[in-house]
Structures are given as structure tokens and as C-alpha cells.
Amino acid sequence: MSTTRARRAADTRPLAGRTIVVTRAAAQAQRFVQLLESAGARVVHAPTIVVEAPPSWEPLDAALDALDTFTWVVFTSVNGVAMLDRRLGARGLAWPAVGRKRVAAIGPATADALAEHGVRVEVVPDEYRAEGLVERLRPRLGPGDRLLLPRAKETRDVLVVELRRLGVEVVEVPVYQTRRAEDGATRLRDVLASGGVDAVTFTSSSTARNFAEQFTEEERRAWRGRVAVASIGPITAATAAEYGLETSVMPSEYTIPALARALEDYFSRVPRPPGRRTKRSE
């Protein structure tokens, strides 16, 4: 046996020999890729979305000019934090003005991103989605409260609808938008057709949707049973299911580290087909 083959045979890491597709936007994928590779995976990074500035900064600028009128600022993604930081810098403003508000975050990754800017987060829900955030905010909100919600241009309406039902004035401003990354379709098709992919991962509904829409229903159907679908949470899984992509791997905690651990656990229980050849496509 060659030295290389012996090394591979001796690799007991939980994802050794597995090929996993990461569809997350390039700017946000590094941590996820590192976690998978450290567990032994061969990662194919094929972003299906691009995160970019909103069509106009005017709504956000108006909100920042009126920041003193808000009781709360609520962040629903790391992207929202990053893009607000970008705009604050462009306008010569600083984070302390935001930090003086009461602040809530959808999950620990978003809270950590805010902490890097010295912002103390008062509320993080146990369930990292809109419904959980509403429940945690409910006892803390009162009539007359004004809430600033900087988030993606197009997203679920649950948070806005439910907060307004509590009598809160919600000012929703777009701080970024996503669009489909078109340049990875051929690469994705080739690597999936090779039969060497063990799992495709989705970290948001937009990654699932943009991935699925690059392929025909017949192509998606051909992967069933041989390519596992891993979704970060139930909303993302529901979007994937709309395209016939049923989720096999989903963590109980909707975070990137938890998704990586869920993949490790899943593949520790799934035998690798004998003689399976994998194609290196980094």
C-alpha cells in the first residue's frame, strides 16, 4: 500500500474520505469549511449566493439619523451586523451610538459579531429563528416602543408581523441583499455527476433555493438516496423540501458549529459504499 493510501486508511476523523459541498456565500464560508476540513472532509466550496449592498442606503441612513428615537435594535444575521458596520464606517459614525440602545440578536453567532464591536446583547432566544426571538422579546416590549430592524432586503415577514401585533412600531430597513451566484453551476453539476459527493449543505433558505434552481427536477431526483442534504434549521429544510430535497441532517441548535457536528454524527453512522471513488474538486 502506498504511503498516501496508508495515510487515508489510517485517518479516523469522523468525516475522513467524505466530500461535502458548501453553498454558503464566500465571505461567510471560511469558518464552516475549516470545521469540516478539520474533521477530515474534502470540501467543495461552491457558493450559490452573493451578499451585496442594498439598492439604496437611504432608509438606513434615515434610521441612523433618528437613532435616538428607537428603544431597541434587533439583528437577525451576521451579514446584517457586517453591512451596518460598513455603512457606519462610510458615514464616519461609530458603534457606541447603537450600543446605547437595547439590542437583541437572533443567535449566538450574531451576538458574537456584535460583541466584537463592543455591543452588549440583551436578548438571544433559545431557538435561533424569528418565532423564538418574538417570544423572548414579548415580555420586554411595551406600547410606544420603537424597534429598528436592519436586515436583508427580502426575508420572512414573521418577525415584523408578530412584533407589530404587540403594539410595537417596527422600522424595517434593508442593509444587504442576496443574489444568485451564477458562475458555479457547471462546477456543481460536474462534481455531483461524478458520484463522489456525500452531502450538500444549506445554511439559509436562499442557499437552498438558489442551489436547487440551477438543476432540473430530474437531476435533483437522481441524487436521492446517494447525496445527503444537510440544513441548518427547519426553515431552510422546508425550502429545500419544496424542490424535492429532503433533509437528512439537521442540528438541534441552528448554528454553523452545530451543523458541522451533526454531519460528523450522521456519517459516523452511515457506512461508506465499498470501492467508492471521490473526485477532488477544491
Secondary structure as GFF3:
##gff-version 3
##sequence-region A 1 282
A	DSSP	alpha_helix	3	10	.	.	.	ID=ss1
A	DSSP	beta_strand	19	22	.	.	.	ID=ss2
A	DSSP	three_ten_helix	26	28	.	.	.	ID=ss3
A	DSSP	alpha_helix	30	38	.	.	.	ID=ss4
A	DSSP	beta_strand	42	45	.	.	.	ID=ss5
A	DSSP	beta_strand	49	52	.	.	.	ID=ss6
A	DSSP	alpha_helix	58	65	.	.	.	ID=ss7
A	DSSP	three_ten_helix	67	69	.	.	.	ID=ss8
A	DSSP	beta_strand	72	75	.	.	.	ID=ss9
A	DSSP	alpha_helix	78	90	.	.	.	ID=ss10
A	DSSP	alpha_helix	96	99	.	.	.	ID=ss11
A	DSSP	beta_strand	102	105	.	.	.	ID=ss12
A	DSSP	alpha_helix	108	115	.	.	.	ID=ss13
A	DSSP	alpha_helix	130	137	.	.	.	ID=ss14
A	DSSP	three_ten_helix	138	140	.	.	.	ID=ss15
A	DSSP	beta_strand	146	152	.	.	.	ID=ss16
A	DSSP	alpha_helix	158	165	.	.	.	ID=ss17
A	DSSP	beta_strand	169	180	.	.	.	ID=ss18
A	DSSP	alpha_helix	185	193	.	.	.	ID=ss19
A	DSSP	beta_strand	199	202	.	.	.	ID=ss20
A	DSSP	alpha_helix	205	212	.	.	.	ID=ss21
A	DSSP	alpha_helix	217	223	.	.	.	ID=ss22
A	DSSP	beta_strand	228	231	.	.	.	ID=ss23
A	DSSP	alpha_helix	234	241	.	.	.	ID=ss24
A	DSSP	alpha_helix	256	268	.	.	.	ID=ss25
###
